[in-house]
Amino acid sequence: MYLNDEEKSILDGKQGYLAAKCMEFLVAYGEAAGAECLVDIDGTVDIHPGGNPTWVPDYRIPEEEIYEAAKRGEQFKVPTFSNKPTPGFIIDGCEGCGTWPSGDQEYCQQRLKDMEPLFQMGMIPTFSCDYYLTASYWPTAGQHCSWGESSAIPWLNAVLGAKGNFDGCFQTAYLGKVPKYDLHLDENRAATVLVTCETKLERDMDYDLFGWAVSEKLGMKVPAFMGIGKPTVSQLVKMNSSLATGGQVRMYHIPGVTPEASSLEEAFKGKKPQEEMNITDEDLRRVYNLVNYASDENVEFVFLGCPHYNIVEVQQAARHLYGRKVKADLWVMTSPQVYSMAEKMGLKDIIEKSGAHFMSGTCAGELRGELYPYSVMAMDATKQNYYMSGHLYPRKPQIWYGSQKECIDAAVTRKWRGEWR
Amino acid sequence: MSETKDSIIIKGRTVYPGKVEGEALVSKMPLMGWGNVNVKQGFTVERDHPLYEVPLKDKILVFPYVRGSGGFVMYGHTKRYGVNPLAMLCTEPISYGIFAAMTMKQPMMTDFDIDPVKIIETGDYIIVNADEGFIEIVKNV
């Protein structure tokens, strides 16, 4: 991989030990990826703090090095946001939620304290898988970025029109550089597959199911979507999450909606589609059946907020819960910034008065073994639902899937009554 | 590609170098990480996956692509428990497929002149030469 003089001098240690260690990783990664060079990040980075925000153990930056760099006043080169901490812990609302150690406020405070060197270096405490909704600062179209959350990558590339692969880490934030390959290159961003949706997508759930159904067929290809209407932000976030679960769609075009395609022709950059496919109601139904792997109607636990609920989704949940009491355990999960807005609006009170837990910063899947050993659960996100059985292996939980309203009704009645249509 | 009576050689791009040989384990379905990889036992625990609980240890793992979460890197950590595949061959990697190989420090190759998932079957004997950029497939007949 080509390195310019500045990059060579970093690798040679002329800008210090830490910079050289970070550059060693970027060179090894770039060469493995077949990148021709590095690119300067003019957009943003996000990292998963909590353990060590590095992807490959051999290139791990020791905590004491990060601590010393922070003490010297060193800063990340580019705006760097915090994704969901890994391993997970609860930022707000851990009290009484029945997990350990994440249910312990002292433990959660300590985890936050451990991140102080990263804050001092400039990491912004957004703590969310969809931090891009509350970040208050986004990359603009065409800017190069380094993000690190599969459900966020389509937001970066398709929705914002910025450029990046999944590789956000300490090293890319510290050097403000990343290997230039794959979605950094214009030629890899054009649509190659024309997807026509033959069924009407209306409910948030329809977009979640569509994302899975289509990505399972597409793998890593770049599609242009026709016939999917004008999705809301909630629907786009859900669709992006399932596009990166059922398959691996990181970039797509919706002509007239997403920034790199004002028309269908532009989505294909003047070329003809290499492939065409239709998505039918039957395709959505098949995914619905795949993620409904339960037979016992007695629901013990309901998880909402994958990806983390935005303020409108919290508002909807509060409306469904208003004046009701839950019989099953219910977690409504959001980002810390939305949590704070919901608190000011009185939504937190409504949710908590129902007996549900309103929380921020993590998810049931991220807490894994900490979760109470429920047997029957319900969720409104294909991603959380599908991974949960793996997280809890070798136990075999039963998990229902449905709309937010069906999930809340199940929490109130303790009975699953969800239906396909 | 070159073909003799007993073996087929195809070229590819090296992600992680090294030379190993062993029996192929082919997953036509993509593999995913996060909760769906059991690191200590070295297999996928994805519901309904054809390789559910099938040990990857000492196999040449062949798969089309990585689907889902960046937690796929946990496949790389199977090495810590000695239950890792010997090599990974895939149609298309993604960054976290690359990170898994860099973590595992076992050969990985991609971008072959023929799709390995289409030509290799479970049980074939594979000589992986990622140092020189090719694999040799000895069909299990």
Interface residues (C-beta under 8 A of the other chain):
Chain A: A28 Y29 A32 A33 G34 W55 V56 P57 D58 G148 E149 S150 N165 F166 D167 D182 S215 G219 M220 A244 T245 G246 G247 Q248 L290 Y293 G365 R368 K383 Y386 Y387 M388 S389 G390 H391 L392 Y393 P394
Chain B: R13 V15 Y16 P30 M32 W34 G35 N36 V37 N38 V45 E46 R47 D48 P64 Y65 V66 R67 G68 S69 G70 V73 G76 E92 P93 I94 S95 Y96 I98 F99 A101 M102 T103 K105 M108 D111
